[in-house]
Amino acid sequence: MLLSRNIARHALLAVALAGSAATAALPLAASAAPVAKQQTQVPGFYRMALGEFEVTALYDGYVDLDTQVLKGASAEDIQRLLARMFVESSKGVQTAVNAYLINTGSQLVLVDAGAAQCFGPTLGVIQANIKAAGYAPEQIDTVLLTHLHPDHACGLLNADGGMAFPNASVHVPQAEADYWLSAEVAAKAAEASQGMFKMAQAAVAPYAAADKLKRYGEQGPGIAGVTSVASHGHTPGHSGYLFASGEQRLLVWGDIVHSHAVQFARPEVSIEFDVDSAQAIATRQRVFADAALDKLWVAGAHLPFPGIGHVRVEGEGYAWVPVEYGPLRSDR
């Protein structure tokens, strides 16, 4: 029996070796032509359910920020925090620009409008991504601006300088309008800021002419299911918007964070673009604490796309917990 098993084993080995030799003897097939690379990214939108609301994150593009615009920590600390999150910074930190489209069932609300062509060729694709997400700009009936910086407001205009959202009313905090839309304030501003004032004023001009620019005070914009959240500092009237449906809440917070790798761990780090850095820091610390305590969904204009997630306490600072990709579910 043992002998027969050995004979069988050797026979199988001989067959295998013969097959290998035969394969090696075959001529090599001609190399296949290289497969062309695909040169485009997927459309920049992401959808999630918030109770009965539908939230669509929209990607407008990116800007590269020099790390020197971050203030309040040493260059070594900033580089350490960036490296900890594997953020490449040799050519500037890639910073997303996001907007958010919320379908409440009765209204289609856009929070911020992107940069259009105000900041160069790496931005300005909000319109294309609205269409890719299955909507048309003409369907949007409400635009809520967190503030009037050009990367949030210039997208109100189309390529011809007309209204990109012709059927929408545009809502802006009164304090924000009083600053950026004031000829007197603009005249007193530093020369380096003059362009920002001009772009902000140009962005809303067609809506103001059509009586579609709405300035609101402490009462908020008057949109069902939406509460304005004063978060001044980055600009004088900077405000977030809290959307609530059922038990679910989402705070679209605008420019609370510009560098996720640095400012969650070190909320005291400000950015050069803050009009009032001390107030911006205090606001960030308050918003982080509230978001972590209440376990809010948050959405940020300059967080890595789609910019939706949660804030949790980590040590003496905080950490960003991004949303996980998944099907639309209203029970989360």
C-alpha positions in Angstrom: 0.0 0.0 0.0 2.8 2.4 0.9 4.6 1.5 -2.3 1.6 2.2 -4.4 1.0 5.6 -2.7 4.7 6.6 -3.4 4.3 5.6 -7.0 1.2 7.7 -7.4 2.8 10.7 -5.7 5.8 10.5 -8.0 3.5 10.2 -11.0 1.5 13.3 -10.1 4.8 15.2 -9.5 6.0 14.2 -12.9 2.8 15.4 -14.6 3.1 18.7 -12.8 6.7 19.3 -13.8 5.9 18.3 -17.4 3.1 20.8 -17.4 5.4 23.6 -16.1 8.0 22.8 -18.6 5.5 22.9 -21.4 4.2 26.2 -20.3 7.7 27.7 -20.0 8.4 26.5 -23.6 5.4 28.4 -25.0 6.3 31.7 -26.7 5.5 34.8 -24.7 2.3 36.5 -25.8 2.7 40.0 -27.3 2.4 42.7 -24.7 -1.1 44.1 -24.5 -1.5 47.8 -25.3 -1.5 49.9 -22.1 -4.9 50.9 -20.8 -5.5 54.6 -20.9 -5.9 56.3 -17.6 -9.1 58.1 -16.7 -8.3 61.7 -16.1 -11.5 62.9 -14.3 -12.6 62.6 -10.7 -16.1 61.5 -9.7 -18.7 64.3 -9.5 -18.3 66.3 -6.3 -21.5 65.5 -4.4 -22.4 63.4 -1.4 -25.8 62.7 0.0 -27.1 61.9 3.5 -30.5 61.8 5.2 -31.2 64.1 8.2 -34.6 63.0 9.5 -37.0 63.9 6.7 -34.5 66.3 5.1 -32.1 65.4 2.4 -28.6 66.9 2.7 -26.3 67.1 -0.4 -22.7 68.2 0.1 -21.3 70.0 -2.9 -17.6 70.3 -3.8 -16.5 73.6 -5.3 -12.8 72.8 -5.5 -9.8 73.6 -3.4 -7.2 76.2 -2.6 -3.7 75.7 -1.3 -3.1 77.7 1.9 0.3 78.6 3.1 0.8 77.3 6.6 2.1 80.7 7.6 -1.5 82.0 7.6 -2.1 79.9 10.7 -1.4 82.0 13.8 -1.0 81.0 17.5 1.4 78.1 17.3 5.0 77.7 16.4 5.9 76.5 12.9 7.2 73.3 14.4 4.0 72.6 16.2 2.0 73.2 13.1 4.2 70.9 11.0 3.9 68.2 13.7 0.1 68.4 13.7 0.0 68.3 9.9 2.4 65.4 9.7 0.3 63.5 12.4 -2.7 63.7 10.0 -0.5 62.8 6.9 -1.2 66.2 5.4 1.3 67.2 2.8 2.3 70.9 3.2 5.4 71.5 1.1 3.3 73.3 -1.6 0.6 74.6 0.8 -2.2 72.8 2.5 -5.0 71.7 0.2 -8.2 73.2 1.6 -11.6 72.2 0.3 -14.4 74.7 -0.4 -17.8 73.1 0.2 -21.4 74.2 0.0 -24.5 72.3 1.2 -27.9 71.8 -0.4 -30.8 70.9 1.9 -34.1 69.6 0.5 -36.6 70.1 3.3 -39.5 68.7 1.3 -41.0 72.2 0.8 -37.9 74.2 0.1 -34.5 73.7 -1.6 -32.0 75.6 0.5 -28.4 76.2 -0.5 -25.9 77.2 2.2 -23.1 79.2 0.6 -22.5 79.3 -3.1 -18.8 78.7 -3.7 -16.2 80.9 -5.4 -17.1 80.8 -9.1 -14.1 82.4 -10.8 -13.0 84.7 -8.0 -10.1 82.5 -6.8 -8.7 80.8 -9.9 -9.1 77.6 -11.8 -9.1 75.1 -8.9 -12.5 76.4 -7.8 -15.9 77.2 -9.3 -17.7 73.8 -10.0 -20.7 74.2 -7.7 -23.0 74.6 -10.6 -21.8 71.5 -12.3 -22.1 69.5 -9.1 -25.6 70.7 -8.4 -26.6 69.3 -11.8 -24.6 66.1 -11.3 -26.5 65.7 -8.0 -29.8 65.7 -9.9 -30.9 69.3 -9.3 -31.0 72.5 -11.4 -29.9 75.9 -10.1 -33.3 77.3 -11.0 -35.0 74.9 -8.5 -33.2 76.5 -5.6 -35.5 79.0 -3.8 -33.3 80.0 -0.8 -29.6 80.7 -0.4 -28.3 81.2 3.1 -24.8 82.8 3.3 -22.7 82.1 6.4 -20.7 85.2 5.5 -19.7 87.3 2.5 -16.2 86.2 1.8 -15.8 85.6 -2.0 -15.3 81.9 -1.7 -18.8 81.7 -0.3 -20.6 84.4 -2.2 -19.0 84.7 -5.7 -20.9 81.6 -6.8 -24.1 83.6 -6.6 -23.2 84.8 -10.1 -23.1 82.9 -13.4 -20.4 83.4 -16.0 -22.2 86.4 -17.5 -22.5 88.2 -14.2 -26.2 87.4 -13.8 -28.0 85.5 -11.0 -26.9 81.9 -10.9 -30.0 81.1 -8.9 -32.6 83.3 -10.5 -35.5 82.0 -8.4 -33.8 82.2 -5.0 -33.9 84.8 -2.3 -30.4 85.4 -0.7 -30.3 85.7 3.1 -27.3 87.3 4.9 -26.9 88.3 8.5 -27.5 92.0 9.1 -24.1 92.5 10.8 -22.4 90.9 7.8 -24.2 93.1 5.3 -23.5 96.2 7.4 -19.7 95.5 7.1 -19.1 94.1 3.6 -21.8 96.0 1.8 -21.0 99.4 3.3 -19.3 101.9 1.1 -18.1 103.8 4.2 -16.6 100.7 5.9 -15.0 99.7 2.6 -13.4 103.1 2.2 -11.7 102.8 5.5 -10.5 99.2 5.0 -6.9 98.4 4.2 -5.9 98.4 0.6 -5.2 94.7 0.7 -8.9 94.1 1.6 -10.4 96.3 -1.0 -10.8 93.5 -3.5 -12.7 91.4 -0.9 -15.2 94.2 -0.5 -15.6 94.7 -4.2 -16.2 91.0 -4.9 -18.7 90.7 -2.0 -20.7 93.7 -3.3 -20.6 92.5 -6.9 -21.8 89.0 -5.9 -25.1 90.2 -4.3 -25.7 93.2 -6.6 -28.1 91.5 -9.0 -30.2 90.0 -6.2 -30.3 93.4 -4.4 -31.5 95.0 -7.6 -34.3 92.4 -7.9 -35.3 92.8 -4.3 -34.1 89.3 -3.6 -31.4 90.2 -1.0 -32.7 89.7 2.5 -30.9 90.9 5.5 -31.9 89.3 8.8 -31.3 90.1 12.4 -31.6 88.1 15.6 -34.9 86.5 14.5 -33.0 84.6 11.9 -33.9 84.0 8.2 -37.4 82.8 8.9 -36.9 79.4 7.1 -38.9 76.5 8.6 -36.6 74.0 10.3 -33.6 76.3 10.2 -32.1 78.4 13.1 -29.3 80.9 12.6 -26.3 80.4 15.0 -24.3 83.5 15.6 -20.6 82.6 15.3 -18.9 86.0 14.8 -15.2 86.6 14.7 -14.0 85.3 11.4 -16.2 88.1 10.0 -18.4 90.5 11.9 -21.7 88.7 11.1 -20.4 85.2 10.5 -23.3 82.8 11.2 -24.0 79.0 11.0 -27.3 77.4 10.3 -28.8 74.6 12.4 -31.1 72.3 10.5 -33.5 70.1 12.5 -35.8 67.3 11.4 -37.2 64.9 13.9 -34.4 64.0 16.3 -31.7 64.8 13.9 -29.7 68.1 13.8 -27.0 69.4 11.5 -25.0 72.6 12.1 -23.6 74.0 8.8 -20.9 76.1 10.4 -19.1 77.9 7.6 -15.6 78.9 8.5 -15.2 77.7 12.0 -12.2 75.6 10.8 -9.8 76.1 8.0 -7.3 73.4 8.9 -8.7 70.2 10.3 -5.3 68.9 11.1 -4.4 71.8 13.3 -7.4 73.6 14.7 -9.3 70.7 16.2 -6.3 69.7 18.3 -5.5 73.4 18.9 -8.6 75.5 18.8 -6.6 78.5 19.8 -4.9 78.6 16.4 -6.4 81.4 14.3 -6.1 82.2 10.6 -4.8 85.4 9.1 -8.2 86.0 7.4 -10.1 86.5 10.7 -11.4 90.0 11.1 -11.3 89.5 14.9 -9.1 86.6 15.8 -9.8 86.7 19.5 -13.5 86.5 18.9 -13.0 83.8 16.3 -11.0 81.6 18.7 -13.7 82.0 21.5 -16.4 81.2 19.0 -14.5 78.1 17.8 -14.0 76.8 21.3 -17.7 77.4 22.1 -19.0 75.7 18.9 -16.6 72.7 19.4 -17.8 72.2 23.0 -21.5 72.5 22.0 -21.1 70.2 19.0 -19.3 67.5 21.0 -21.7 67.7 24.0 -24.9 67.6 21.8 -23.4 65.1 19.4 -24.4 67.3 16.5 -23.8 66.5 12.9 -21.7 69.3 11.6 -20.8 70.5 8.1 -17.8 72.7 7.4 -17.0 74.8 4.3 -13.3 74.0 4.6 -13.3 70.5 6.0 -12.1 67.6 3.7 -15.0 66.8 1.4 -17.8 66.1 2.0 -17.0 68.0 5.2 -19.8 66.3 7.3 -19.1 64.5 10.6 -18.9 64.9 14.3 -16.7 66.6 16.8 -15.4 64.7 19.9 -13.3 65.7 22.8 -9.7 64.4 22.7 -7.3 65.3 25.5 -7.3 69.1 25.9 -8.5 69.6 22.4 -10.9 68.0 20.0 -10.9 65.5 17.1 -12.8 65.4 13.8 -14.8 62.2 13.1 -15.9 62.2 9.4 -19.1 60.7 8.1 -19.0 57.1 6.8 -20.2 56.5 3.2 -23.4 54.6 3.2 -27.0 54.5 1.9 -29.5 57.1 2.8 -31.0 56.4 6.2 -33.1 58.7 8.2 -32.8 56.7 11.4 -29.1 57.7 12.0 
